[in-house]
């Protein structure tokens, strides 16, 4: 949900297919590794991931993406090249071996007779809090109003005095920061590798398209559809086959409901 939310802010606003978006998940996960090694703790890791993700997104938008808004094919190739560069930089910095970090809380909580890991409940809670905070910001702040105006009609937003270049830069930084925070949150649950972001890129695009481009509610619905089905089917089938089935179902859904589950 969080990776899709970050992508929805970027793709929904600028219609830029940022193929480097998954690498911000990896950056966030390695930020958690750095914070753990430095003794900054879990909260320090989240703050570091958010700061590094926002700065990286700002630099990527300023240095490359803003010059390619009207050239989508070149933007895809450029961000794909950036994703490869990010992977190699992470590999040079942290090596090729898998890294791990401990969860901030241990144990399990019994829910309806089933023991559920306590950290997963914390992760779900934090993800929902971040989602709600961004949804409120989109509805109640002047920046959120500018973002929604540019998403709906960029030319009209410019005609009424909205600085679209500034809005694009801020939104790209926010979307990248959210993806990095998602990487930091998932870090205690996975083996952290430079290529970890690749696993989240495709699903995040499915979430945005299936849910509805430009809709916060669509991200929630799309993540429930994609993530829920993937988890349920993976219990019975191999992960690769379950992902293929989810992709097929997503294609069928988009064919009959091209606007997505939730209309913006």
ABEGO torsion letter per residue (X at the ends): XAAAAAAAAAAAAAGBBBAAAAAAAAAAAAAAAAAAAAGAEAAAAAAAAAAAAAAAAAAAAAAAAAAAAABAAAAAAAAAAAAAAAAAAAAAAAEABBBBBBBABBEBBBBGGBBBBAAAAAAAAAAAAAAAAAAAAAAABAAAAAAAAAAABAAAAAAAGBBAAAAAAAAAAAAAAAAAAAAAAAAAABBBBAAAAAAAAAAAAAAAAAAEBGBAAAAAAAAAAAAAAAAAAAAABBAAAAAAAAAAAAAAAAAABAAEABBX
